[in-house]
Amino acid sequence: MEFGPAPLDRAEGAILAHSRMLNGRKLSKGHVLTAGDIAALAADGVTRLTVARLAPTDVGEDAAAQRLAAALVPDADAAALEVTAPFTGRVNFKAIGPGVVDLDAEAILRLNRIDPAITFATLPPLTRVARGMLVGTVKIIAYGVDGARLAQAEAAARAAIRIRPVVRKTAGLILTEVPGQAEKLNAKAEAVTAKRLAALGMQLAGVVKVPHEPEALARALMDLPGEVALILTGSATSDLHDVGPEGVRQAGGSVTRFGIPVDPGNLLFLGQLGDRPVIGLPGCARSPALNGADWVLERIACGIEVTGDDLASLGVGGLLKEIPIRPQPREGRASEMPGD
């Protein structure tokens, strides 16, 4: 591609590099200059313009963006994505429903290394999305790019992005109660959990309240409706053999892990009862604020197997935003620090 100033009488058919006003109308950058444009500009006293001209081997920005988008998402329905029409070298991908973003990060890195003018930006992997949310954007930065490099980019990241939709549509919730517990505590937990599930397009299939005992919890698990079992205990789980995990085992299930490197949300446990995942929610799940349970629930809802290694990997980026109303902030006030 050639780029630079050119005499007005040699600018017809070139691409206008910078927008300008002409007789009350705007000639936008990227506009291909016509004979009428040249005549009007000459009448306005213009003698030179900054323009771009594509080489025979170049592909224009919109055509290039459309080609790259088609390579990244060869089947929009299967990828659960809406692909927009190209405009000024850009094509956007939007989610058509709730789910999490599934990426081939290495392939996208290969694409972005080929030519600085050929770019693809996305949300982070496994970000939860809702209908209409922008997931990724192709942007051709120049007015055109070399066709051979574009072909390399198409090959580098074919089918590199999709949405993993929610496949588990229901969950049941067990709430354990300890002596003297305020009724509003469980009422809030139920309401917040229902909203959390609704954000994923899921329904709260049922809520069962039982005493804070492993035996009662085990019995409730056997009859609990829903494709996912959620447990929120009245007293925080503090050991792998505490009431929550032990109740899962007594029901015939297993516990994969207790404790995750996400704050807030450390005191989560993950288990399995038959073909149903069991999530022991941390106490912070009574708040609608983001916590580690959200990340685990989102993946399980979308049919993604969550292993112990997956949970361990959450530590990088797992220090979530401090919540001012938390009763025990991670850092004390200056007057509370040792030596003061």
N, C-alpha and C positions, 0 to 999 in steps of 0.2 A: 504494500500500500504506500502510495506517495502522499505526503502531508506537508502543507506549507502555503505561503502566499502565492497568489497567481493573478496576472492581469485579468481584469473583468472580461475582456473579449475572448479569453481562453478558459473561462470557468463554466461554460455551459456543459451540463451532464456530470459535473463534479458534485461532491457532497459538501454542503455548507458546514463548516467546522464550528462556527459560533453563531448563536441566534442573534437576529437584529430586526429592528422595526423598519417597515417599508410602507409608506403611505397609510399609516394607521393599522396595518396588519403585521403580524409577527411571522417572520421566516424562521422556523425552528432549526436548531442545529440538527444535522442528519438529513435535512431536506435536500433532495436532488434538484439542482438548479435547472430551470427550463429557459427557453429562449425568451419567454415573457418576463421571467424574473430578471434576466440580464438586462433587458430593455428598460424595465422599471428602475433597476438599480443605477443604470447609466444616467437616466433622467434625474435621479436623485443626487448625482454628482459622485457616485462611487466609482473608483478606478481599479481597486484591488480588493481581493477577498482571500481569506484563509480557507482552503478547501482540502478535501481528501479525495484521492482517486484509487479505486481498487485495481489491483493487478489482475491479469486474466486468471491466475490461480487462486485468487482470494474469494471468500464467501462473505456476503454482506451480513451485518450484525443480526438482523432478525432471522434470516435463513439459518445462520450458524446457531443461534440460540435455539431455534426450533429443532434442528437436527440433534443437538446435544441433549435437549430435553427428551426427545424420542428415544435416544440411546439409554439415558438414565432410567426412564420409565417406559419400557416398551409396551406394557399393558397397564393402563391407568386403572382399570377396574380391579385387576388382580392386586395392584399395589395400594388400593384404597385411597387414591389420590386424584384430585382435580388438577389438570394441567392447563394453564391459561394460554391464551394466544400471545405470540411474541410482540413486544413493543419496546422500541429503543434498545434492542439487544437484550431484553430481559424476558424470561419465562418463569413464572412462579408455580410452585407445587403447594396445594392446599389439601388438608385432610378432609375426607368426606364423612368422617365419623370419629367417635372416640377410640383411642388406642395409644400405642407408644411408637416412637420413631425407630425403625430398624435400618441400620446403615452398614455398608461395607466401607469402613473408614479408610482402610489401606488403599482401596480402589479410588476413592475420592481424593486422597493425597496424590496418587499417581496422576490423576486428571489435572489437578491444580499445579503440578510441577511442569507441565508440558509447555505452556505459554502463559505469561502473565496476563494476556488479554482474554484468556479463556478461563472463566471462574465459575465455581459452584460452591455456594454457602448453604449450610444446613443448621438446624437445631442440634443440640448435643444428642448423642445416642441415648435411646430409651426415654426421651422426654415425653411426658404425657401430653396428648393433644386432644382437642375437641373439634367438632365439625366447623369447617371454614378457617381453621388456624393455619397460618403460613408455616410450612415445614422446611422448604428449601427454595433457593432461587438461583437460576442460571443467569449470568450476566456476561455478555461479550463487551469488553471495555472499549475496544477500538471500533471504528466504523466497519471494519471487516477483518477477517483473520485468514491466515494461510490454510488452504483446503487440506493439505497433507497433515498439518498439525491438528486441525479439527478432527480429521479421521482418527488420529492417534487418541485424542481425548474421548471420542465415541467408543473406541475399543477398550480404553483403560477402565471405564467405569460403567459398563453396561449393566443395567438392572441393579444399581448400587443403592437405591433408596426405596423404601416402602413403609406403610403403616401396618403394624401388627394390630389388628382390631381386637376388641374385647370379645372373647368367646365364652367366658364364664359370666353369665348374666345375673346370677343371684348369689346371695350370701346370707348365712344365718349368724346371729350374734348371741353369745352366752355372756351374761353379766353375773359375776359372783358378788355376794353381799357379806360384809363383815358386821358384827354387832355394833350398833350405834351409828352406822353409816347413814348419811343424809339421803333421803329419797331423790332429791334433785340431782345428785351426782350421777345416778344411773339414767335419769331422764335426759340429762344433757348428753351423756354418752350415746344413748340411742338416737337422739336427734342429729348429733354431729356425724355419727356413722352413716345414717341414712343419706345425709347430704353428700358425704364423701363417696358413697357408692353411686349416687345419682350422677355425680360429675363424670363417672366412668360409664354411664348408661346402664348401671346395674340396679337391682332392686334388693331391698332388705326383706328377705323371705320370711323371717321370723325372729323373735327375741325371746330368750328364756332367762329367767332370773333364778339363781340357785344359791344355797349357802356356800360359803368359801371353804369347800371341802373337796378333796379329789374324787371321792365316791359320787357325790352329787353332780360334779362336773362331768364325770365319765358317763353317767346315766343320761344327762342332757345331750351330750354329744351324739349318742346313738340315735336319738329321735330328731335332732336338729335339722330343719329344712335348709336348702341352699347348696349350691355347688362349691362354695368355699365356707369353711367354718372359722368364725372370728371369736376370740375369747378375750374379754377384758375383766381382769380380776379386781375385786374391791381393794385388795392389798397388793402392792407392786410385787411382781415376781423377782425374787432375789437369788435364786439358785436353780440349777438344772433339775433339781428334784423337788422344787416348790410345788404348790397346789396346781398351778396351770399345767406345767409339763407332766406332772404325775397323773393328772386326770386324763390326759391324752393317752398315756401308756395304759392306764387301767381300762380304757375303752378299747384297747387292742391296737392302738396306733403307735407311732414312733415320733421322736423329736430329733430333728436334724441339727439344730443349733439353738443355743440360748445366748443372746448378747450380740449386738452388731455395732460396728464402728461408725455410728451416725449419732449426732447430738443436735437436737433432741431425738430420742427414739432408741437409746441404747438397750432398753430392757425388753426387747422383742424376742419371742421365740418362734421357731418355724417347725412344723411337724406335718405328719401325713396320717390320715385315717382312711384306709382303703384307697379309693381313687380320689379322695377329697383332700385338698390342702388345708392345713390348719395353721392359722396365724394367731399367736398370742400377742395381742396389742400392748404396747407400752402405755403407761398412764397418760402420757402427753397426747394420745389419740383422742382424748376427750376434748381437745382443742382442735378447731379447724385449720390451725396453722400447719404448714408443711413439716413433716417429721419422717423418720426412717420407715415407718409403717406404710406411708404413701408409696414409696418406691417399691417395696416388696409387694403390696397389694396390686399395684398397677401391672407389674410383670406377671404375676400369677393370674390376674383377670384376663390377660392377653394370651394365656396358654404357654408362657415361657417358663421352662423349668428353672427353679432357683436353687442353686447348690450352696454348700458351705463356702466354697471359693467365691461364688458370686457375692455372697454377703460380706465376705472379707474385703472384696474389692471396692465396696462402697465407702471405705475410709477416705480415699482420695476424693475430695469434694464433699465429704460427709459432715463437715463442720458447718451446719446450717446457720442462717441468720439468727442472731440473738433476739430473743423476744423480751421486751422490757418488763412485761407483766409476770414473767416466770418467777416463782417464789425463791429459786436458788440459782441466781445467775452464775455463770462459770467463773467470773472474776468478782471478788469482793470490792467494797468501796475502799478508798485509800485509808480511811480511818480504821478499817478492819484488818489491814495487812499486818503481818508480823513486825514487831519492832515499833509500832505506832502506839 
